[in-house]
Amino acid sequence: MTTHRAPKPLSDPDRPVERAVTAALVLAVLAGIGWIGGMIYTVVGWSA
């Protein structure tokens, strides 16, 4: 008789690939916030 194991959940934090993807997403969000901040700074500088 064979036994069946439950599969591991896909969101296992020990997987290095998922950590790399999470780090890349965080960096992308920070870059986006910086870009938006730079654009606001530019527009405010033009209007002054």
Residue pairs with C-beta under 8 A, 6 or more apart in sequence:
11 18
12 18
13 19
